[in-house]
Amino acid sequence: MKYKKILATFLLAVSGCACADVDVNIKFLHPQALEVSYQLPLACTQLVFKKHGSDAAKIRSSWQSLDACGKADGEHASGQQVACTRLLFQVPVSANKVRGYPAAFPVGDAIYVHTSNFAVDESCGKVNYSFSAPGIAMNARVFADNARATDGNGGDMAALLLPKQLKVEGNFIGYFDAAMGEANISNIRKTGDESVAFLRQVMPKAKFEMPVVAVSRVTGPGRARPDGDAADVMRLAFVNWPLQPDAETDRMMTLFVSHEFSHRFQMRDATDAYADARLIHEGGGEFLRWLMAVHKGWLTHEQAAEDLNMALGECFLHVRQSVWGSLTANQIRGGLLDYRCGLAVYVYGLAARQGKAGPFERFDGFYEQLRLAQAVKPDFAHALECGDEPACKSKWLPRLLGKQESMQAVWVDFFQQTGLAHPVVASQQQKNAMINQAMQELMREDCGSASMFPQADKISVDEVKSCKMLRGGMSIIKSENLPLYNHPDTLAAIIEACKQRSQVSLIMESGLQLDMPCKKAYQPVERFYAVDMKKLLTSLNR
């Protein structure tokens, strides 16, 4: 009997049972690097990352083992020797974000961290997450030196690690990169405060939690643009941002910040079960910031109309004659259709709603139903179009987001019946968007894939190793001897050249001319829509 007990104890030890914990610590080294350590139970030789695949592999390809013990890839973290019970890696800070939350993103002298990139499953035991830094901000609190994540949440949370303890100033906990400049920082604070105050008033049922705000100015390819997400640490990154922005850039900042704060009035994880989860979430954030901007005067009626027209136009450009329900996740993300189609679906769907409750009330009501739901989730289309009227039948959203009709055909029917917009030819801004698509098609033909960065008067080519003629760093300024953007004839010239010569002439900023082979001419969208803003606002405000 004694030998059986010894054997059972030995087998239990080598089986990797969940009787010991895995301790994950993320430590601030300096503004350019983190240290992440995995303390393993004796019986565990390999950890399985929760976030896996090619994107995860790309993130972890830059991790450096600090003790020649551990290795990490897209799937696993493991010891290279039997005796390794602690895996130690240095993780570089980078603004080159792979899809999803970044692992270690620069915020001035601080570092934004999202643990989803470091999280492992519980095959080796319960996983505990902790942070080490002179200053730590997370879960709307500040800490010094060390902090532990709450059980159950540690593998999917954001934290801000700082070289010194953070002092709380103003209405929210925030760290502002000094490189942003006072004018930008002032606008961010003002927009954040005003967005929260407005949305609290119009959506009193919403469960709002104030985030830690992390603001940074970073450099990257392309023009000035924002990038961020609205986790409990709200990452607001501004790429190539001017210290003294003009009115257009200032407005872009206001709309971006208000979009991210709008997300805090939603419930991201609660909508994951919906087929259109990303459209519900991102389209909802776009809708809140759009209608809030109209109410607060951040957008004039003309600017709001242009914004909505462009959103629907870009939706048309990517969806074409497809049925929304047949689009892949990559197609939706690649065209930002969750944002662009999402804004149009929310705005026009709520303008055509039945019953008396207003658009903010309908929005608020959907999330209240979601909070109270047990086994059955509320119907998204019914919540927006009908509210709490059970006899009402939603008419438009099931068709727009369904699997039976092409989305574009439904929009045509919608506008014919409601008169909320009328057909028009492409604006110059929409022609520019089609030129971008035409250039991407040329690059795909040359390289097998396309990665480009549009700017005000040129489009920059990203590095793709399989290209035959194009090279990373090139900037296209002309096509068919015409300015690439903002010329009424450029798009038509590109299409005609492809049809007649099976090639398109491109002139680079350097003066180099390339005659790019072209097998198939770009197919433009012939009909767009312009909103009747007076009628739309009357419908939204009723």
C-alpha positions, 0 to 999 in steps of 0.5 A: 500500500505504501508503494501505491501511495508513492506511485500515485504522488509521483504520477500526480506530479508529472501530470501537470495537475492544476494544484500549483499556480502559474505566476505571470509578472509584467515589469517596467524595465525602462521606457523602451522595454518590459520584462515578463516572467512566467513562474511554472509549477515543477511539473509544467514544461509548456504554457499555451497562449490564449492569443495565438496565430500569425498575429500573435507570432509576429508580436512574440517574434521580438521577445528576447529570452533573458536567461536562455531558458524560455522561448515563445512563439504564436502558440506556446511559451516553453522551457528550453531545458528540463530545469527551467521553471521560470521563463523570462523575456524582454519585450520591446515597446513598439508603436507598430501595432498588430491587429487587436490590443497591443502588447507594449505600446509607448505612452511618453515615458510610460508603457501601455500593456494589454495582458491578452498578449501575455495570457496563458490558459490553465492547463498547468494550473491557476494563472495569477497576473501581477505588475511591477513598476514605480507607478501603476494605473489600472482599474481606475486606481493608482498603485506604487511598485506592485499590483495584482490583477483581480482573479478572473480578469488578469488575462484580459485587461489593460494597465499603464506602467510608469517610471514614477507614481502617477498624480491624479489631476482633473476629472479622470486619472490620466497620463499625457505625453508632454510631446502632445503639446498643451493645445492638444492636451487641453482639447483632449481633456475638454472633449473627454469631460464634455462627452461624459457629461453629455452621454450621462445626461442622455443615457441615464441607464448606462453603466459608465466606468471612468477609464484611466486615460493614456495619451501619446504622440508617436511617429509612423507612416502616413499622415496625421491620424489617431489610433486607440482603444477604450479598455479600462486604460483608454489608449489615445495615440496620435500618429504624426500629430502637429503641435498646433493643429489646424481646424480639420485636425482639431476636429478629427481629434475631437471626434476620435476622443468622443468616439472612444469615450462613447464606448465606455457607455456600451458593453463590448463583451456582452455583444460578443455573441451577436453575429454583428458584434463589431458593427454593434460596438464600433458602429454604435461608438460612431453613432454616439459621437456623430449625434453628440457632435451635432448636438454640441456643435462640434460638427456643423450640419454640413460637416455632419452630412459630409461625414455620413455621406462618406461613411455610406459611400465607403460602405458601398465601395467595399460591400458592392453587390454583396450580401452583408451576411456573407461578408467575412470578418477580414472583409469587414475589418479590412474596409472598416465596415463595422465603422462606416457601414455601422454609422449609416445603419445606426443613423438611418435605422434610428431615423426610420424607427417606429414609436416615440422613444428617441434615438439615445433612449433606444440606444440606452434601452438596448444595453439595459435589455442586455444587462437584464437578459438571462438566456436569450439576448435582446434582438438588436434590430428590434431594440433600435427600430421598435424599442419595448413595443412587442407588437412592432416588427423591425423592417430595415435592419434585418434586411440591411444586415441579413443574408438574403438581399444585397445591402446596396439594393436594400439601401436603394429601397430604403431611400426610395421609401423614406426620402432621407437621402437622394442619389448623386454622382461621386464627390471628389472625396469619394473619387479619391477613395476609389483612387485608393482602391485602384492603387491597391489593386495595382499593388496586389497585382504587382506584389500579391498583397497591398499595404499603402498609406494615403496622405494629403497629396500622395500615397506611400507604399509600404514594404512588401518583399514580393513586389516586382516593381514597387518598393517600400518608401515610394510615394505616388504623386501622379497617375497618367500625368495627372495629380493623384488626388483632387483632380476630377479626371484622374480616376477616369484616366486610370480606368481608361489606361487599364482598358486601352493599354493594360497598364497605368502610368505612375509617377513617384515623388522622386520623379521615377515613372513606373508603367504598372501592368493592369489585367482588369480595369477598376470598377467604379461605383456609379451611384452614391447618396447625399443625405437630406439633413433637414429631414434626417434631423427632424426624424431623429429629433421627433 
